[in-house]
Amino acid sequence: MLTIFAYDLCLLTHRLADMKVKGERLQETGHGGQLGLKINIQKTKEMRIGVRQQESLELPGEAVERVSEFTYLGGIISATGRTDRT
């Protein structure tokens, strides 16, 4: 499973191609004038759970940092599938 965390937004997919599409749609919707938001790549993280594909994820044209653990809404989520409270 591929996961992207951007602020308090979490996108989930099973395929890298789907994550790229979701990221592009988020960029278009947020920055394309509809919401006035822009994805901050430096604050955006990617985590893969049980995925063999290692191709880097890029949104929009910049590589997203891959992490093995992430704090989200008061909990720690890890690439091993575990969750813990902070």
N, C-alpha and C positions, 0 to 999 in steps of 0.2 A: 504494500500500500504506500502511495506517495502522499505526503502531507506538507502543506505550506502554511506557515503561521505568519500573518501580517497584522500587527497590532492585536486586536481581539477577534480577528477573522481566521478561520481555519478552513482550508480547502482539502478535500479528500478525493483521491482517485485510485484506481488499480493500475492505470497505465500512464507512462510518461507523456505520451501524445495527448491524452485527455487533460493532464495537468497543464500542459502548454496552452491548450485551448482555453481552459478555465482562467489561466493567468492573463491571456490576451483579452478575454471578454471582461475580466475585472478591470484591466487597464483601460479598455475602451469605454466602459460604463462609468468608471470613476473619473478618469481624466478627460474623456471625450466631450466634456461640457455638461454631461448629465448630472454629475455630482460635484465636480470641481476637486476631486481627490487625485493624488498621484501615488503610485507604489514607490515606497522608499526601499530600494534594494538592500541597503545596508542594515535595515531593521527587519528584513524578510528572511526567514529561515526555511530550510527544507529538511524533512526527515523521511527516511525510507525504512519500512518494516517488511522484512521478508522479500526483498526485491533483488534480483540478480543484475539487472541492467544498471550500469554505472555511468552512462552518458550524463553529462552535467545538464542541469536545468537552467535555462536562460529566460529572463523576463525583463523588460523588453531589451534584448540584446546584451544584457549583463548577467553574469553567472550568479545564481542564488547560492548562498552559503549552506552547505550540508552539515547538519548537526546530528549527534546520536542521542541527545537529551534536550528537552525544552520545557520551560515553565509556562503553563497555559492556564489561565483562570484559577490560580492558586494551587495547581497540582503539577507535579513533574511527570512528564510523559517521556518514555525512553524507547529507543529503537528495538529493544528486546520485547516490547509489548507491555512492559510493566508501567504502572502508574503509582505515584506516591504523593502524599500531601507535603507541601512546603512548610 
